[in-house]
């Protein structure tokens, strides 16, 4: 039982770490655990490296806290990852997200959240945001979100940006068969003072259930930022296969 839970946590955190490494918008839909009840704590510490032809040292700290009841869903996620290669830092990322969701009825929920991230190698010295919104659940597998957040972003080699953005998202799971599900999530975050300043994040995937507890996910992701940090592209795409173990 203990090993199975560790495998599940490792799969979740591996996927989550990849998202916070590359994207300005983090897919928090994949981090929600709406069916979880009570208090839960998870932690993962990582250290690995090599010496010789190539010297590498990698550190990681990742934790998660959930505290849910019939009418409340609350969770916090923290992640720190540092990678070094031949005395050069190749990754040094910090991420923190805290969210509380209050269920009003079967259709409507209210949510408030705050987030902090630091990605100096991706030209983001510090990014802070605080926001709130409504979450609609017209169907069990379909969710809509609409809200606002204030963002303070300190960039390396460019001016600090303070913006207020719309936070809109839509997520849907379409069951193709008993063993196949098509999943998709879209975020769109325009600046309310200038709608040409926009960020978006789209992720879609096909989840194939191999056994009762084991699945594979074939996924595609695209991120877009109309005003990206210096020396970075406006649009980036990623694709791959992920493995999921549930206990």
C-alpha positions as CSV (number, residue, x, y, z in Angstrom):
1,X,0.0,0.0,0.0
2,X,2.8,2.4,0.9
3,X,4.7,1.6,-2.2
4,X,1.6,2.1,-4.4
5,X,1.0,5.5,-2.9
6,X,4.6,6.5,-3.5
7,X,4.3,5.5,-7.2
8,X,1.1,7.5,-7.6
9,X,2.7,10.6,-6.0
10,X,5.8,10.2,-8.2
11,X,3.8,10.1,-11.4
12,X,1.7,13.1,-10.4
13,X,4.7,15.2,-9.3
14,X,6.7,14.3,-12.4
15,X,3.9,15.5,-14.7
16,X,3.3,18.6,-12.5
17,X,7.0,19.5,-12.5
18,X,7.2,19.5,-16.3
19,X,4.2,21.8,-16.5
20,X,5.6,24.4,-14.1
21,X,9.0,24.3,-15.9
22,X,7.8,25.3,-19.3
23,X,4.4,27.1,-19.0
24,X,3.4,30.5,-17.6
25,X,-0.1,29.1,-17.1
26,X,-0.1,26.0,-14.9
27,X,-2.9,23.4,-15.5
28,X,-4.4,23.3,-12.0
29,X,-7.3,21.2,-13.3
30,X,-4.9,18.2,-13.2
31,X,-4.0,19.1,-9.6
32,X,-7.6,19.0,-8.3
33,X,-8.7,16.0,-6.2
34,X,-12.4,16.7,-5.9
35,X,-13.3,13.2,-4.7
36,X,-10.8,13.3,-1.9
37,X,-12.1,13.8,1.7
38,X,-10.5,14.7,4.9
39,X,-6.9,15.8,5.5
40,X,-4.0,14.4,3.4
41,X,-0.3,15.2,3.2
42,X,2.2,14.1,0.6
43,X,5.9,14.8,0.2
44,X,8.7,13.8,-2.1
45,X,12.4,14.5,-1.7
46,X,14.8,13.8,-4.6
47,X,18.6,13.8,-4.9
48,X,20.6,12.2,-7.7
49,X,23.8,12.9,-9.6
50,X,26.8,11.7,-11.4
51,X,30.5,12.3,-11.6
52,X,33.2,11.7,-14.1
53,X,32.9,12.8,-17.7
54,X,29.8,14.8,-16.8
55,X,29.2,16.1,-13.2
56,X,25.5,16.4,-12.4
57,X,23.6,17.1,-9.2
58,X,19.8,17.3,-9.0
59,X,17.7,18.3,-6.0
60,X,13.9,18.4,-5.7
61,X,11.4,19.0,-2.9
62,X,7.7,18.6,-3.6
63,X,4.8,18.6,-1.2
64,X,1.1,18.7,-1.3
65,X,-1.6,19.3,1.4
66,X,-5.4,18.6,0.9
67,X,-8.2,19.4,3.4
68,X,-11.6,18.7,2.0
69,X,-15.1,18.4,3.3
70,X,-18.6,18.2,1.7
71,X,-18.7,21.9,0.9
72,X,-15.0,22.8,0.8
73,X,-12.0,21.8,-1.3
74,X,-8.7,23.2,-0.2
75,X,-5.2,22.3,-1.4
76,X,-1.7,23.6,-1.5
77,X,1.2,22.6,-3.7
78,X,4.9,23.5,-3.3
79,X,7.8,22.5,-5.6
80,X,11.4,23.4,-5.7
81,X,13.8,21.9,-8.3
82,X,17.5,22.6,-8.9
83,X,19.7,21.0,-11.5
84,X,23.5,21.5,-11.9
85,X,25.8,20.3,-14.7
86,X,29.6,20.8,-14.6
87,X,29.3,23.7,-12.1
88,X,26.5,25.4,-14.2
89,X,22.9,25.7,-13.0
90,X,20.6,24.3,-15.7
91,X,17.3,24.6,-13.7
92,X,16.4,26.5,-10.5
93,X,12.6,26.7,-10.3
94,X,10.2,27.4,-7.3
95,X,6.5,27.1,-7.4
96,X,3.7,27.5,-4.8
97,X,-0.1,27.4,-5.3
98,X,-2.8,27.6,-2.7
99,X,-6.5,27.3,-3.5
100,X,-9.8,27.1,-1.7
101,X,-13.1,26.2,-3.4
102,X,-16.5,26.7,-1.7
103,X,-19.4,24.6,-3.1
104,X,-22.6,26.6,-3.2
105,X,-24.7,24.0,-5.0
106,X,-24.3,21.2,-7.5
107,X,-23.9,23.7,-10.3
108,X,-21.9,26.6,-8.8
109,X,-18.7,26.9,-6.7
110,X,-16.7,29.9,-5.6
111,X,-12.9,29.8,-5.5
112,X,-10.0,31.9,-4.4
113,X,-6.3,31.3,-5.1
114,X,-2.8,32.6,-4.8
115,X,0.4,31.6,-6.6
116,X,4.1,32.3,-6.6
117,X,6.7,31.1,-9.1
118,X,10.4,31.8,-9.8
119,X,12.1,30.7,-13.0
120,X,15.3,32.7,-13.4
121,X,16.6,30.6,-16.3
122,X,13.3,31.3,-18.2
123,X,13.8,35.0,-17.5
124,X,11.1,35.1,-14.8
125,X,12.7,36.5,-11.6
126,X,9.4,36.3,-9.6
127,X,5.7,36.0,-10.5
128,X,3.0,36.6,-8.0
129,X,-0.7,36.5,-8.5
130,X,-3.9,36.5,-6.4
131,X,-7.4,35.9,-7.8
132,X,-10.9,34.7,-7.4
133,X,-13.7,33.4,-9.6
134,X,-16.7,31.1,-10.1
135,X,-16.6,27.5,-11.2
136,X,-19.6,26.0,-13.0
137,X,-20.3,22.2,-13.2
138,X,-23.2,21.7,-15.6
139,X,-22.1,18.0,-16.1
140,X,-20.0,15.7,-14.1
141,X,-17.2,15.7,-16.7
142,X,-17.5,19.3,-17.8
143,X,-16.3,22.4,-16.0
144,X,-16.3,26.1,-16.8
145,X,-14.4,28.8,-14.9
146,X,-14.5,32.6,-15.0
147,X,-12.6,35.0,-12.7
148,X,-10.0,37.7,-12.3
149,X,-6.5,37.9,-10.9
150,X,-3.9,40.6,-10.2
151,X,-0.4,39.7,-11.4
152,X,3.0,41.1,-10.5
153,X,5.8,39.8,-12.7
154,X,9.4,40.7,-12.3
155,X,11.4,39.8,-15.4
156,X,15.1,39.6,-15.9
157,X,16.4,42.1,-18.5
158,X,13.0,43.8,-18.9
159,X,10.6,45.9,-16.9
160,X,8.3,44.6,-14.1
161,X,4.7,44.1,-15.3
162,X,1.6,44.6,-13.2
163,X,-1.6,43.5,-14.8
164,X,-5.1,42.4,-14.1
165,X,-6.2,39.4,-16.2
166,X,-9.3,37.5,-16.9
167,X,-9.0,33.8,-15.9
168,X,-11.2,31.7,-18.1
169,X,-11.0,28.0,-18.5
170,X,-12.9,25.0,-19.8
171,X,-12.2,21.4,-19.2
172,X,-14.0,18.3,-20.4
173,X,-13.5,14.5,-20.3
174,X,-15.2,12.5,-23.1
175,X,-15.6,8.8,-22.5
176,X,-15.0,7.0,-25.8
177,X,-15.3,3.5,-24.4
178,X,-14.8,1.7,-21.1
179,X,-11.0,1.8,-21.5
180,X,-10.5,5.1,-23.5
181,X,-11.2,8.7,-22.4
182,X,-10.4,11.9,-24.3
183,X,-9.4,14.7,-22.0
184,X,-8.9,18.4,-22.8
185,X,-8.4,21.7,-21.0
186,X,-8.1,25.2,-22.3
187,X,-7.1,28.4,-20.4
188,X,-7.3,31.9,-21.9
189,X,-6.0,34.8,-19.8
190,X,-6.2,38.3,-21.5
191,X,-5.1,41.5,-19.9
192,X,-8.4,43.4,-19.2
193,X,-6.8,46.7,-20.2
194,X,-5.5,45.4,-23.5
195,X,-7.0,42.2,-24.9
196,X,-4.2,41.9,-27.5
197,X,-2.0,41.0,-24.4
198,X,-3.1,37.4,-24.0
199,X,-1.8,34.1,-22.7
200,X,-3.3,30.7,-23.4
201,X,-2.6,27.1,-22.5
202,X,-4.2,24.1,-24.2
203,X,-3.7,20.5,-23.2
204,X,-5.4,17.4,-24.7
205,X,-4.8,13.7,-24.2
206,X,-6.1,10.2,-24.8
207,X,-6.1,8.2,-21.6
208,X,-6.0,4.4,-22.2
209,X,-6.9,2.2,-19.3
210,X,-4.6,-0.9,-19.4
211,X,-5.7,-2.4,-16.1
212,X,-7.8,-1.5,-13.1
213,X,-5.0,0.6,-11.7
214,X,-2.7,1.4,-14.6
215,X,-3.2,3.8,-17.5
216,X,-1.2,5.6,-20.2
217,X,-1.9,9.1,-21.5
218,X,-0.9,10.3,-24.9
219,X,-0.8,14.0,-24.6
220,X,-0.2,17.3,-26.5
221,X,0.3,20.7,-25.0
222,X,0.6,24.2,-26.4
223,X,1.4,27.5,-24.5
224,X,1.2,31.0,-26.0
225,X,2.2,34.4,-24.6
226,X,1.8,37.5,-26.8
227,X,4.6,39.2,-24.8
228,X,7.0,36.5,-23.7
229,X,10.2,37.1,-21.7
230,X,13.3,38.2,-23.7
231,X,14.8,35.5,-26.0
232,X,11.9,33.2,-25.7
233,X,9.2,32.2,-28.2
234,X,5.6,33.2,-28.1
235,X,4.4,29.7,-28.7
236,X,5.7,26.4,-27.5
237,X,4.4,22.9,-28.0
238,X,5.1,19.6,-26.2
239,X,3.9,16.1,-26.7
240,X,4.6,12.7,-25.2
241,X,3.4,9.7,-23.3
242,X,2.7,9.7,-19.5
243,X,2.0,6.8,-17.2
244,X,-0.5,6.8,-14.3
245,X,-0.9,4.5,-11.4
246,X,-3.9,4.8,-9.1
247,X,-4.4,3.1,-5.8
